[in-house]
């Protein structure tokens, strides 16, 4: 077990940070006269466990190999979800262990699905804790996607290595410098988002919590009607802008600060991401316009398209009443997701791009059997190992999606609820479709077994599948 001292040392630090974060809702409890022992007790328990991990592994060697990096990634998210559920369990809401863990996992994975059916009457401290979980999950996935996943060769993410001299034995030193820059950028965007919300009419508390869940593309709101509660065009425009800012690669911000002023215009992922948004909006607008559907407006098309594609999950209209074609489009957008190295989930734009280039390349080989064609992405050649990694990721993504759908169906859910629930969990979107988990619904009515299945989908989707699946291979545990 001494080989894993760095893993447990890092877990200890993360749990201490989580425990300290629980003091923030305590401030809200004093402000809004909701004082109880839920957050204080949860904080003490979390900090004690974190301190035990921290102090018992002080003699770690400050290095991680690939095996340890995979283990740390999985245990980090699982432990945060477990300890993050304690305030829900200890609160006056008296949530069951299943519901508390579901809410916590949905928060830390920035999924946004909720089991709370009466958000307006939920304690402010709980609403703030939900936002904090999503905010922490957002920065966590950015750091992991930029520093760990490229080195771990997860699903083609090795295309985004910071430099060519990455060493699997020296992950932490390089990560520290990059992580600090990302935290500054992430915090700055959150502050700007909160300011814009406040200027356009949100209260201070709503501005704070919604800014956290907007930049994290998480989608937790303080109201059952989500952003639609405010019925404000300026607020929705601000939300769309900052959702997009949270959905583009954060490494682009670092490059911009470092002097590459045209990175946002030249980045191939960002350009395709914007094109997908525009094309989707045009298609939905034309369809709904000619079908004379009175339940839509161009405002709702813009907002919900961006929200669903990025996996944010905010809604300002019940789009499941628009007909079968828009629902199909939204299901497709759930799978696509945003850019790699952002807070979004889904398959990711770059994998869709490379899959398209691969198919195009295969067609060329059929037409010109003796031709030699090299796949290039962002001015660099893509070798067969990268392509195989991406194709296998997409294959497993849909295999797991169908498995989740089948399992949810076995628990008694109807087809629409099962298929949209599986899609929204593995793509970390939030709302599903249908009368139960639709845009203005929640997941409280689902059987406990369904909720546990959905939490598995959430963590699999958030950690890019392979970071979890590899742990179940016997060869992984052999030295």
C-alpha positions as CSV (number, residue, x, y, z in Angstrom):
1,X,0.0,0.0,0.0
2,X,3.1,2.3,0.4
3,X,3.0,2.7,-3.4
4,X,-0.2,4.6,-3.1
5,X,0.8,7.1,-0.4
6,X,0.7,10.0,-2.9
7,X,-2.8,9.0,-3.9
8,X,-4.1,9.0,-0.3
9,X,-2.2,12.1,0.6
10,X,-3.9,13.9,-2.3
11,X,-7.3,12.5,-1.3
12,X,-6.7,13.9,2.2
13,X,-6.0,17.3,0.8
14,X,-9.2,17.2,-1.3
15,X,-11.3,16.1,1.6
16,X,-9.9,18.9,3.8
17,X,-10.7,21.4,1.1
18,X,-14.2,19.9,0.8
19,X,-14.7,20.1,4.6
20,X,-13.5,23.7,4.8
21,X,-15.9,24.5,1.9
22,X,-18.8,23.4,4.1
23,X,-18.2,26.4,6.4
24,X,-19.4,28.7,3.6
25,X,-23.0,27.5,3.8
26,X,-22.8,27.9,7.6
27,X,-22.4,31.7,6.9
28,X,-25.6,31.5,4.9
29,X,-27.3,29.7,7.8
30,X,-26.6,32.7,10.1
31,X,-27.6,35.2,7.5
32,X,-31.0,33.5,6.7
33,X,-31.6,32.2,10.3
34,X,-31.4,28.6,9.3
35,X,-28.9,27.6,12.0
36,X,-28.6,23.9,12.7
37,X,-25.7,21.5,13.0
38,X,-25.9,19.8,9.6
39,X,-22.9,21.6,7.9
40,X,-20.8,21.9,11.0
41,X,-21.1,18.2,11.7
42,X,-20.5,17.2,8.1
43,X,-17.5,19.5,8.0
44,X,-15.9,18.1,11.1
45,X,-16.4,14.5,9.9
46,X,-14.9,15.3,6.4
47,X,-11.9,17.3,7.8
48,X,-11.1,14.5,10.3
49,X,-11.1,11.8,7.6
50,X,-9.1,14.1,5.3
51,X,-6.6,14.9,8.1
52,X,-6.1,11.2,8.8
53,X,-5.3,10.5,5.1
54,X,-3.1,13.6,5.0
55,X,-1.0,12.9,8.1
56,X,-0.6,9.2,7.6
57,X,0.9,9.7,4.2
58,X,3.3,12.7,4.8
59,X,6.2,10.6,3.7
60,X,4.9,10.1,0.1
61,X,7.3,10.5,-2.8
62,X,5.4,13.4,-4.5
63,X,5.1,11.4,-7.7
64,X,2.3,9.5,-9.5
65,X,2.7,6.8,-12.1
66,X,-0.1,6.0,-14.6
67,X,-1.7,3.3,-12.4
68,X,-1.9,5.7,-9.4
69,X,-3.2,8.5,-11.6
70,X,-6.2,6.4,-12.7
71,X,-6.9,5.3,-9.1
72,X,-6.6,8.9,-7.8
73,X,-9.0,10.2,-10.4
74,X,-11.7,7.6,-9.6
75,X,-11.3,7.8,-5.8
76,X,-11.3,11.6,-5.9
77,X,-14.7,11.9,-7.4
78,X,-16.2,9.0,-5.5
79,X,-14.9,10.3,-2.1
80,X,-16.1,13.9,-2.7
81,X,-19.5,12.6,-3.7
82,X,-19.7,10.5,-0.5
83,X,-18.6,13.2,1.9
84,X,-20.5,15.9,-0.1
85,X,-23.7,14.0,0.6
86,X,-23.3,14.4,4.4
87,X,-24.9,17.9,4.6
88,X,-28.0,16.6,2.8
89,X,-28.2,13.6,5.2
90,X,-27.8,15.7,8.3
91,X,-30.1,18.5,7.1
92,X,-33.7,19.1,8.2
93,X,-34.7,17.8,4.8
94,X,-34.0,14.3,6.1
95,X,-33.0,12.9,2.7
96,X,-32.3,9.2,2.4
97,X,-28.8,8.0,1.8
98,X,-29.8,7.3,-1.8
99,X,-31.2,10.7,-2.5
100,X,-28.4,12.5,-0.7
101,X,-25.7,10.6,-2.7
102,X,-27.6,11.1,-5.9
103,X,-27.8,14.9,-5.3
104,X,-24.1,15.0,-4.3
105,X,-23.0,13.0,-7.3
106,X,-25.2,15.1,-9.6
107,X,-23.5,18.2,-8.2
108,X,-19.8,17.2,-8.3
109,X,-20.2,15.7,-11.8
110,X,-22.0,18.9,-12.9
111,X,-24.9,16.9,-14.1
112,X,-27.7,19.0,-12.6
113,X,-30.3,16.3,-12.1
114,X,-32.1,16.8,-8.8
115,X,-34.3,14.9,-6.4
116,X,-35.5,18.1,-4.7
117,X,-39.0,18.8,-5.9
118,X,-39.6,22.1,-4.0
119,X,-36.5,24.2,-4.6
120,X,-38.3,27.5,-3.6
121,X,-38.7,26.3,0.0
122,X,-35.3,24.6,0.3
123,X,-32.9,26.1,2.9
124,X,-30.5,28.6,1.4
125,X,-27.6,26.8,2.8
126,X,-28.5,23.6,0.9
127,X,-29.0,25.6,-2.3
128,X,-25.6,27.2,-1.8
129,X,-24.0,23.8,-1.1
130,X,-25.4,22.4,-4.3
131,X,-23.8,25.3,-6.2
132,X,-20.5,24.9,-4.5
133,X,-20.4,21.2,-5.4
134,X,-21.0,22.0,-9.0
135,X,-18.4,24.8,-9.0
136,X,-15.8,22.5,-7.4
137,X,-16.7,19.8,-9.9
138,X,-16.3,22.2,-12.8
139,X,-12.8,23.3,-11.9
140,X,-11.9,19.7,-11.0
141,X,-12.8,18.4,-14.4
142,X,-10.9,21.2,-16.2
143,X,-7.7,20.5,-14.2
144,X,-8.1,16.8,-14.8
145,X,-8.8,17.1,-18.5
146,X,-5.8,19.3,-19.1
147,X,-3.2,17.8,-16.8
148,X,-4.1,14.1,-16.1
149,X,-6.2,12.7,-18.9
150,X,-3.8,13.6,-21.8
151,X,-1.0,11.7,-19.9
152,X,-3.4,8.8,-19.1
153,X,-4.2,8.4,-22.8
154,X,-7.9,8.4,-22.1
155,X,-10.1,8.4,-25.2
156,X,-7.8,10.3,-27.4
157,X,-7.1,13.1,-24.9
158,X,-3.4,12.6,-25.5
159,X,-3.9,15.0,-28.4
160,X,-4.0,17.8,-25.9
161,X,-0.7,17.3,-24.0
162,X,0.7,20.6,-22.9
163,X,4.1,19.8,-24.2
164,X,6.0,16.9,-25.8
165,X,8.1,16.1,-22.7
166,X,5.3,15.0,-20.4
167,X,6.4,12.2,-18.0
168,X,4.0,9.9,-16.3
169,X,6.3,9.9,-13.3
170,X,6.2,13.6,-12.8
171,X,2.5,14.5,-13.1
172,X,2.0,16.6,-9.9
173,X,4.8,19.3,-10.3
174,X,3.6,20.2,-13.8
175,X,-0.1,20.1,-12.8
176,X,0.4,22.5,-9.9
177,X,1.5,25.5,-12.0
178,X,-1.2,24.9,-14.7
179,X,-3.9,24.3,-12.1
180,X,-3.2,27.6,-10.4
181,X,-3.7,29.5,-13.6
182,X,-6.9,27.7,-14.4
183,X,-8.3,28.4,-10.9
184,X,-7.6,32.2,-11.4
185,X,-9.3,32.2,-14.8
186,X,-12.3,30.1,-13.6
187,X,-12.8,32.3,-10.5
188,X,-12.6,35.4,-12.6
189,X,-15.2,34.2,-15.0
190,X,-17.5,33.2,-12.1
191,X,-17.1,36.7,-10.6
192,X,-18.0,38.4,-13.9
193,X,-21.0,36.1,-14.4
194,X,-22.3,36.9,-10.8
195,X,-21.8,40.6,-11.5
196,X,-23.7,40.4,-14.7
197,X,-26.6,38.5,-13.2
198,X,-26.8,41.0,-10.3
199,X,-26.8,44.0,-12.7
200,X,-29.6,42.5,-14.7
201,X,-31.9,41.9,-11.8
202,X,-31.0,38.8,-9.9
203,X,-30.7,39.0,-6.1
204,X,-27.2,38.7,-4.6
205,X,-27.8,35.1,-3.4
206,X,-29.2,34.0,-6.7
207,X,-26.4,35.8,-8.6
208,X,-23.8,33.9,-6.6
209,X,-25.3,30.5,-6.8
210,X,-26.3,30.7,-10.5
211,X,-22.9,32.1,-11.5
212,X,-21.2,29.0,-9.9
213,X,-23.5,26.6,-11.8
214,X,-23.4,28.5,-15.0
215,X,-19.6,28.6,-15.4
216,X,-19.5,24.9,-14.3
217,X,-22.2,24.2,-16.9
218,X,-23.9,22.3,-14.1
219,X,-27.4,23.7,-14.2
220,X,-28.5,23.6,-10.6
221,X,-31.0,26.4,-10.0
222,X,-32.7,27.7,-6.9
223,X,-36.1,27.4,-8.6
224,X,-38.2,24.6,-10.1
225,X,-38.6,26.7,-13.3
226,X,-34.8,27.1,-13.6
227,X,-33.7,30.3,-15.4
228,X,-37.2,30.6,-16.7
229,X,-38.3,31.7,-13.3
230,X,-36.7,35.1,-13.9
231,X,-38.4,35.6,-17.3
232,X,-35.6,38.0,-18.2
233,X,-34.0,38.4,-21.6
234,X,-30.8,40.1,-20.3
235,X,-30.4,37.3,-17.7
236,X,-30.8,34.6,-20.3
237,X,-28.4,36.4,-22.7
238,X,-25.8,36.6,-19.9
239,X,-26.4,33.0,-19.1
240,X,-25.8,31.9,-22.7
241,X,-22.6,34.0,-23.0
242,X,-21.1,32.5,-19.8
243,X,-22.2,29.0,-20.6
244,X,-20.4,29.3,-23.9
245,X,-17.3,30.7,-22.1
246,X,-17.4,27.7,-19.7
247,X,-17.8,25.3,-22.7
248,X,-14.6,26.2,-24.7
249,X,-11.2,24.8,-23.9
250,X,-9.7,26.6,-20.8
251,X,-6.2,26.0,-22.2
252,X,-7.3,28.6,-24.8
253,X,-7.6,31.2,-22.1
254,X,-4.0,30.4,-20.9
255,X,-2.8,30.7,-24.5
256,X,-4.6,34.0,-24.9
257,X,-3.0,35.4,-21.7
258,X,0.4,34.1,-23.0
259,X,0.1,36.2,-26.1
260,X,-1.9,34.2,-28.7
261,X,-4.6,36.9,-29.2
262,X,-6.3,35.0,-32.0
263,X,-6.7,31.7,-30.3
264,X,-10.5,32.0,-29.9
265,X,-10.8,32.7,-33.6
266,X,-8.4,30.0,-34.8
267,X,-9.1,27.1,-32.5
268,X,-10.6,24.3,-34.6
269,X,-12.7,23.0,-31.7
270,X,-14.2,26.4,-30.9
271,X,-15.1,27.1,-34.5
272,X,-16.9,23.8,-34.9
273,X,-18.6,24.2,-31.5
274,X,-20.1,27.6,-32.6
275,X,-21.1,26.0,-36.0
276,X,-23.0,23.2,-34.2
277,X,-24.9,25.8,-32.1
278,X,-25.8,27.9,-35.2
279,X,-26.8,25.0,-37.4
280,X,-28.9,23.4,-34.6
281,X,-30.7,26.7,-33.9
282,X,-31.4,27.2,-37.6
283,X,-32.8,23.7,-38.1
284,X,-35.1,23.9,-35.0
285,X,-36.3,27.4,-36.0
286,X,-37.2,26.3,-39.5
287,X,-39.0,23.2,-38.2
288,X,-41.0,24.9,-35.5
289,X,-41.8,27.9,-37.6
290,X,-43.4,25.8,-40.4
291,X,-45.1,23.4,-38.0
292,X,-46.9,26.4,-36.4
293,X,-46.0,25.3,-32.9
294,X,-47.2,28.0,-30.5
295,X,-45.2,26.7,-27.6
296,X,-41.9,28.1,-28.7
297,X,-40.1,31.4,-29.5
298,X,-36.7,32.1,-31.0
299,X,-35.6,33.1,-27.6
300,X,-36.4,29.7,-26.1
301,X,-34.8,27.9,-29.1
302,X,-31.5,29.8,-28.6
303,X,-31.3,29.3,-24.9
304,X,-32.3,25.6,-24.7
305,X,-30.1,24.6,-27.6
306,X,-27.0,26.1,-26.0
307,X,-28.0,24.7,-22.6
308,X,-28.6,21.2,-23.8
309,X,-25.5,21.0,-26.1
310,X,-23.2,22.1,-23.3
311,X,-24.8,19.9,-20.7
312,X,-25.8,22.8,-18.5
313,X,-29.4,21.8,-18.2
314,X,-30.9,25.2,-17.5
315,X,-34.3,25.6,-19.1
316,X,-36.6,28.5,-19.9
317,X,-39.4,26.5,-21.5
318,X,-40.9,23.0,-21.6
319,X,-39.3,21.9,-24.8
320,X,-40.6,18.4,-24.6
321,X,-43.8,19.7,-25.9
322,X,-42.3,20.8,-29.2
323,X,-42.7,17.5,-31.0
324,X,-40.6,14.4,-31.7
325,X,-38.2,16.0,-34.1
326,X,-36.9,18.7,-31.7
327,X,-36.6,16.0,-29.0
328,X,-34.5,13.9,-31.3
329,X,-32.2,16.9,-32.0
330,X,-31.8,17.6,-28.3
331,X,-30.9,13.9,-27.7
332,X,-28.2,14.2,-30.3
333,X,-26.9,17.4,-28.8
334,X,-26.7,15.7,-25.4
335,X,-24.3,13.2,-26.8
336,X,-22.1,15.7,-28.7
337,X,-21.3,18.0,-25.7
338,X,-18.8,20.9,-25.8
339,X,-15.0,21.2,-26.2
340,X,-12.3,19.1,-24.6
341,X,-10.7,20.8,-21.6
342,X,-13.9,22.6,-20.7
343,X,-16.5,22.1,-18.0
344,X,-18.8,20.3,-20.4
345,X,-19.2,16.5,-20.9
346,X,-20.6,14.4,-23.7
347,X,-18.5,12.8,-26.5
348,X,-16.8,16.1,-27.1
349,X,-16.4,18.1,-30.3
350,X,-12.9,17.0,-31.1
351,X,-13.9,13.3,-31.1
352,X,-16.7,14.0,-33.5
353,X,-14.3,15.9,-35.7
354,X,-11.7,13.1,-35.8
355,X,-14.4,10.5,-36.4
356,X,-15.6,12.5,-39.4
357,X,-12.0,12.8,-40.7
358,X,-11.6,9.1,-40.3
359,X,-14.8,8.2,-42.2
360,X,-13.8,10.6,-44.9
361,X,-10.3,9.0,-45.1
362,X,-11.8,5.6,-45.4
363,X,-14.1,6.7,-48.3
364,X,-11.0,8.1,-50.1
365,X,-9.2,4.8,-49.7
366,X,-12.2,3.1,-51.3
367,X,-12.1,5.5,-54.3
368,X,-8.3,5.5,-54.5
369,X,-7.1,2.1,-53.3
370,X,-3.4,2.9,-53.9
371,X,-3.6,6.3,-52.4
372,X,-1.9,7.3,-49.1
373,X,-3.9,9.6,-46.9
374,X,-2.9,11.1,-43.6
375,X,-5.4,12.4,-41.1
376,X,-4.5,15.8,-39.8
377,X,-6.2,17.6,-36.9
378,X,-5.3,21.2,-36.0
379,X,-2.3,21.2,-38.3
380,X,-0.9,18.0,-36.7
381,X,-1.0,14.4,-37.9
382,X,-3.2,11.9,-36.0
383,X,-1.7,8.4,-35.8
384,X,-3.6,5.2,-35.7
385,X,-3.3,4.9,-31.9
386,X,-5.2,8.1,-31.3
387,X,-7.9,7.2,-33.8
388,X,-8.3,3.7,-32.3
389,X,-8.6,5.4,-28.8
390,X,-11.3,7.8,-30.0
391,X,-13.3,5.2,-31.9
392,X,-13.2,2.8,-29.0
393,X,-14.3,5.6,-26.7
394,X,-17.3,6.4,-28.9
395,X,-18.2,2.7,-29.2
396,X,-18.1,2.2,-25.4
397,X,-20.0,5.4,-24.9
398,X,-23.0,4.1,-26.8
399,X,-22.7,0.6,-25.5
400,X,-22.9,1.9,-21.9
401,X,-25.7,4.2,-22.9
402,X,-27.8,1.2,-24.1
403,X,-26.9,-0.8,-21.0
404,X,-28.0,2.0,-18.8
405,X,-31.2,2.3,-20.8
406,X,-31.9,-1.4,-20.5
407,X,-31.2,-1.4,-16.7
408,X,-33.5,1.6,-16.2
409,X,-36.2,-0.1,-18.2
410,X,-35.9,-3.2,-16.0
411,X,-36.6,-1.0,-12.9
412,X,-40.0,-0.2,-14.3
413,X,-39.4,3.2,-16.0
414,X,-41.2,3.9,-19.3
415,X,-39.1,4.1,-22.5
416,X,-38.9,7.9,-22.8
417,X,-37.8,8.2,-19.1
418,X,-35.3,5.4,-19.4
419,X,-33.7,6.5,-22.6
420,X,-33.5,10.2,-21.7
421,X,-32.4,9.4,-18.2
422,X,-29.5,7.3,-19.5
423,X,-28.6,10.0,-22.0
424,X,-28.7,12.8,-19.4
425,X,-26.7,10.8,-16.9
426,X,-23.8,9.7,-19.1
427,X,-23.8,13.1,-20.8
428,X,-24.1,15.0,-17.5
429,X,-26.9,17.2,-18.9
430,X,-29.5,17.4,-16.1
431,X,-33.1,17.3,-17.2
432,X,-34.5,14.4,-19.2
433,X,-37.6,14.1,-21.2
434,X,-41.2,13.2,-20.4
435,X,-43.6,14.1,-17.6
436,X,-41.4,12.7,-14.8
437,X,-37.8,13.9,-15.4
438,X,-38.6,16.5,-18.1
439,X,-37.5,20.2,-18.2
440,X,-39.4,21.2,-15.2
441,X,-39.6,17.8,-13.5
442,X,-37.2,16.1,-11.1
443,X,-35.9,12.6,-10.2
444,X,-37.5,12.2,-6.8
445,X,-40.2,9.9,-8.0
446,X,-37.7,7.3,-9.5
447,X,-37.1,4.0,-7.6
448,X,-33.9,4.0,-5.5
449,X,-32.3,1.4,-7.8
450,X,-32.9,3.7,-10.8
451,X,-31.1,6.5,-8.9
452,X,-28.1,4.3,-8.2
453,X,-27.9,3.3,-11.8
454,X,-28.0,7.0,-12.9
455,X,-25.2,7.9,-10.4
456,X,-23.0,5.2,-12.1
457,X,-23.8,6.8,-15.4
458,X,-22.9,10.2,-14.1
459,X,-19.4,9.3,-12.9
460,X,-18.7,7.2,-16.0
461,X,-19.6,10.0,-18.2
462,X,-17.8,12.6,-16.2
463,X,-14.5,10.7,-16.0
464,X,-14.5,9.8,-19.7
465,X,-15.4,6.1,-19.2
466,X,-11.9,4.5,-19.4
467,X,-10.7,6.2,-16.2
468,X,-13.3,4.0,-14.4
469,X,-13.5,0.9,-16.6
470,X,-9.7,0.3,-16.5
471,X,-10.0,-0.2,-12.7
472,X,-12.0,-3.4,-13.3
473,X,-9.2,-5.0,-15.4
474,X,-7.1,-7.5,-13.4
475,X,-4.0,-6.5,-15.3
476,X,-4.4,-3.0,-13.9
477,X,-3.5,-4.2,-10.4
478,X,-0.4,-6.1,-11.5
479,X,2.9,-4.4,-11.1
